[in-house]
Amino acid sequence: MYTSKIVVRYAETDQMGIAHHSNYPVWFEVARTDFIKASGISYTDVEKAGIITPLTGLTVRYKQAAFYEDELSIRIKLTRLTPVRLEFSYEVIRENPRALIATGTTSHGMVGKNLVPVNVKKEHPEIYRMFEESLDK
């Protein structure tokens, strides 16, 4: 489990001061990038190794509204790993007053620049091991 912090910016809100639903996938990406870096490798280094991780699935369940200047914690964990796929789960939590704002998942393939699946376990065992050590079991 890893936590990233976000403060809802004015540009992310509508006329009522409510964070627009389209921001949640962006916040998930911030948390995912932070999570990978905290696991021991930057996403840039993963790409330099020839692996890209396109999004293959996204879910968001909205529980409550987030508002301008809310301090949010985006909790992320790696919940599924195969040699060619990753799945992450997220919780968006408002800090004050503390409340669960949303939950979600993202699924990703692991492919080369030619968009052909890469067996990361076989071709990049050090990267696979890093993901495996981060897997929420």
N, C-alpha and C positions, 0 to 999 in steps of 0.2 A: 504494500500500500504506500502510495506517495501522495503528497498534497501540494498543490500549487495555489497561490493566492491571486485573486482578481478583484479589482475595484470597478464596479459598473461605471463606465464613462458616459457622459452626456450623449455622445454620438451613437451610443448603443441603445438609446431609449426612444420611445415614441412620445407623442405630445402629452401623454399622461404620466411620463416619467418611468414607465415600465420597460424593462429590458426586452427588446424584440427577440422573438423565438429563434431567429436566424443566428444569433450570437452564440448559442449553446454549442454547436459543433466547432466554432472557432475556439471557445474556451476549452473544449475537449482536446483540441489540437495543441494548445498551449501546455496543458497538463501532460499530454502524451510526449511531447518534445522534452519537457522537463524530466519526466519519468525515465526516458531512454538515457538522457544525459546522466542522471543520478545512478543509473544502473552500470555506468562505466564506459559509455561510448556516446559520441554525439551523433545525431541523425545525419549530419554532413559526412561523418566517417563511414556510416553505414552505406550512404550513397556512393562514396568514393570506392567502397569495396564492390560496387556494381549491383547493389540491392536497392530497389525502390519498393515502397509499401503502399500501393494504391488502395483507397477505400473501396470495400466491396459491400459494406452494409453499415447502416446507421440507425439507431433508435434513440428517441428522447421521450421521456415521460415527464410532463410538467406537473408539478405538485402545487406550487405557489408562485406568485410573481416575485421577480427580483426588481429592485428599483434603483434609480440613479444614486450613486455613491454607496450602495450596499457593498460591504466587504464580503466576498465569497471565497470559500475554500472548495477547490475542485479536487476531490479524492479519486485516485485512479489505481486500478490494479490490473495486471495481466492475468486474464482468467482462462485463456486457451492458447495453446501453442502446438503447432505441428511443424514439420520441416518446411512447409510452404505457406503457413497461415498464422496470423496473430488475432486475438480478440481481447479487447480491453473493456472494462466496466468502469462507470463513473458515478459519483454522487456530487451534486452541487449543493453546498450548505451555506446558508446565510449565517454570518457570525453573530449579528445583533439586531433583533432578537434571534436566537439560534433556531433555525428551521431547515428542514430538507426542502430544497427548491425544485430539484429535478434529479432524475436518474437517467442513465443511458448506456449504450454500448457502441463500439465501433469494431468492425471486422476489416482485416487488411490481408491482401495477398502479399507474398514476397516474390518479386519478379525482377528480371534483369531489365536493362534499358529497352530491350526488344519486346518487353511485356510477356515473355515466356517465363513460367514459374521456375524459381531457383530453389533447389533443395539445400537450404541454408545449413541444415545439420551436416550434410555431406561436404558441401563446397566451402563453407565458412564455419567450421566447428566452434571457433572461438566466439563468434557472434551468437551462434545458437546457444552455446553454454551460458553466455551472459543473459540471454532471454530466459533460459531454463532456470537459472538461479533467481530470477525476478518473478517467476510464475507463482501466483497465489494458489497454494495447494490446500 
